[in-house]
Amino acid sequence: KIRTDEDLFALHTLGFRGEALASIASVSRFRLRTSASDDGLGYEIYAEGGNIRKTSEVGLPRGSSIEVRNLFFNLPARRKFLRKEQTELSHSADVVTKQALAHPEISFRLQHNDRMLLDLRREKGLQERVAALLGKNLLRDMLTVDRDDGDIRLHGLVSQPALNRSAGTHIYTFVNGRYIRDRVVQHAVMDSYRQLLMKGRYPVVVLFLELDPAQVDVNVHPTKHEVRFREQGLVHDFIIASIREELRSSQ
């Protein structure tokens, strides 16, 4: 993905830290299956507690799958720091939900023990995925936003003021396909609804901001939830103008 210095400023993928795989494998029963070709041949590595137990060639289409079982089985002291099962499950479901919203063209399944929590088929677009995840009834009060000035584009769905929540948990914002919870973007979203929502109420939003990767730094926060825009004011004002324009046209 990175072959020249310039590639560092033109990232179009989410990426994955290579050393993270080794760290995860060291505290779990870990299986990696991967293929970089279209000839149907791939490789499998199985490790326990960081020790490779098996490597072999396997039939596999292009792509990778990673399976992690018995996390911290060899470090019970570390396992004690995990929160309750339901809390950890909630975090996992949240991650899957955000990725599912960002990629309606991909099917997602989330299973916990023998219970299927999410079973999302491939969809034609965002509206169908939002209906599947957040509810069909919700779509009736959602407005489509799509504004492009050539250098920056904002598209997605925003709720009419009548549809709101008591917390900001239904504000989903993405920059170049990456989920973020950035202060500049959050402020712009909330400012768009100024005088339209009572204090303490939040809209339902699924918005995608697209701009030149060189104009945004995604490495300013360990979780990558916050970013730094080269022209923060421009991005902030563009979001407000885009949302307000759609809200006004619906009234």
Solvent accessible surface area in square Angstrom, and as a share of the most:
residue,aa,sasa,rsa
1,K,164,0.70
2,I,93,0.47
3,R,207,0.76
4,T,73,0.42
5,D,107,0.56
6,E,124,0.56
7,D,41,0.21
8,L,95,0.47
9,F,126,0.52
10,A,47,0.37
11,L,56,0.28
12,H,145,0.65
13,T,69,0.40
14,L,69,0.34
15,G,42,0.41
16,F,128,0.53
17,R,145,0.53
18,G,55,0.53
19,E,109,0.49
20,A,29,0.23
21,L,45,0.22
22,A,69,0.53
23,S,67,0.43
24,I,54,0.28
25,A,11,0.09
26,S,45,0.29
27,V,22,0.13
28,S,0,0.00
29,R,78,0.29
30,F,10,0.04
31,R,70,0.25
32,L,32,0.16
33,R,76,0.28
34,T,48,0.28
35,S,7,0.05
36,A,89,0.69
37,S,41,0.26
38,D,118,0.61
39,D,106,0.55
40,G,36,0.34
41,L,76,0.38
42,G,1,0.01
43,Y,121,0.46
44,E,15,0.07
45,I,60,0.30
46,Y,39,0.15
47,A,4,0.03
48,E,46,0.21
49,G,23,0.22
50,G,40,0.38
51,N,84,0.43
52,I,110,0.56
53,R,148,0.54
54,K,105,0.44
55,T,89,0.52
56,S,39,0.25
57,E,109,0.49
58,V,27,0.16
59,G,62,0.60
60,L,22,0.11
61,P,103,0.65
62,R,144,0.52
63,G,34,0.33
64,S,80,0.52
65,S,57,0.37
66,I,83,0.42
67,E,70,0.31
68,V,60,0.35
69,R,149,0.54
70,N,86,0.44
71,L,74,0.37
72,F,23,0.10
73,F,59,0.24
74,N,62,0.32
75,L,85,0.42
76,P,71,0.45
77,A,68,0.53
78,R,110,0.40
79,R,109,0.40
80,K,168,0.71
81,F,158,0.66
82,L,67,0.33
83,R,166,0.61
84,K,165,0.70
85,E,114,0.51
86,Q,121,0.54
87,T,45,0.26
88,E,56,0.25
89,L,20,0.10
90,S,61,0.39
91,H,94,0.42
92,S,53,0.34
93,A,28,0.22
94,D,58,0.30
95,V,90,0.52
96,V,31,0.18
97,T,21,0.12
98,K,28,0.12
99,Q,48,0.21
100,A,0,0.00
101,L,0,0.00
102,A,16,0.12
103,H,53,0.24
104,P,21,0.13
105,E,96,0.43
106,I,81,0.41
107,S,58,0.37
108,F,39,0.16
109,R,165,0.60
110,L,25,0.13
111,Q,104,0.46
112,H,41,0.18
113,N,114,0.59
114,D,143,0.74
115,R,139,0.51
116,M,71,0.32
117,L,50,0.25
118,L,36,0.18
119,D,94,0.49
120,L,12,0.06
121,R,179,0.65
122,R,176,0.64
123,E,28,0.13
124,K,188,0.80
125,G,21,0.20
126,L,33,0.16
127,Q,85,0.38
128,E,63,0.28
129,R,0,0.00
130,V,0,0.00
131,A,14,0.11
132,A,55,0.43
133,L,33,0.16
134,L,38,0.19
135,G,30,0.28
136,K,161,0.68
137,N,106,0.54
138,L,14,0.07
139,L,44,0.22
140,R,185,0.68
141,D,56,0.29
142,M,19,0.08
143,L,22,0.11
144,T,74,0.43
145,V,3,0.02
146,D,87,0.45
147,R,89,0.32
148,D,90,0.47
149,D,87,0.45
150,G,69,0.66
151,D,122,0.63
152,I,6,0.03
153,R,76,0.28
154,L,3,0.01
155,H,40,0.18
156,G,5,0.05
157,L,4,0.02
158,V,0,0.00
159,S,0,0.00
160,Q,54,0.24
161,P,31,0.20
162,A,93,0.72
163,L,22,0.11
164,N,33,0.17
165,R,78,0.29
166,S,82,0.53
167,A,44,0.34
168,G,10,0.10
169,T,94,0.55
170,H,49,0.22
171,I,3,0.02
172,Y,18,0.07
173,T,3,0.02
174,F,2,0.01
175,V,3,0.02
176,N,48,0.25
177,G,25,0.24
178,R,29,0.10
179,Y,20,0.07
180,I,0,0.00
181,R,100,0.36
182,D,6,0.03
183,R,184,0.67
184,V,30,0.17
185,V,6,0.03
186,Q,29,0.13
187,H,108,0.48
188,A,0,0.00
189,V,0,0.00
190,M,60,0.27
191,D,25,0.13
192,S,2,0.01
193,Y,3,0.01
194,R,140,0.51
195,Q,169,0.75
196,L,69,0.35
197,L,30,0.15
198,M,157,0.70
199,K,208,0.88
200,G,43,0.41
201,R,87,0.32
202,Y,70,0.27
203,P,0,0.00
204,V,0,0.00
205,V,0,0.00
206,V,0,0.00
207,L,4,0.02
208,F,18,0.08
209,L,4,0.02
210,E,69,0.31
211,L,23,0.11
212,D,75,0.39
213,P,21,0.13
214,A,30,0.24
215,Q,55,0.24
216,V,14,0.08
217,D,61,0.31
218,V,21,0.12
219,N,93,0.48
220,V,51,0.29
221,H,63,0.28
222,P,121,0.76
223,T,78,0.45
224,K,44,0.18
225,H,72,0.32
226,E,46,0.21
227,V,10,0.06
228,R,138,0.50
229,F,6,0.03
230,R,167,0.61
231,E,96,0.43
232,Q,81,0.36
233,G,47,0.46
234,L,88,0.44
235,V,3,0.02
236,H,36,0.16
237,D,88,0.46
238,F,17,0.07
239,I,1,0.01
240,I,17,0.09
241,A,39,0.30
242,S,4,0.03
243,I,0,0.00
244,R,71,0.26
245,E,91,0.41
246,E,49,0.22
247,L,3,0.01
248,R,151,0.55
249,S,83,0.54
250,S,45,0.29
251,Q,151,0.67
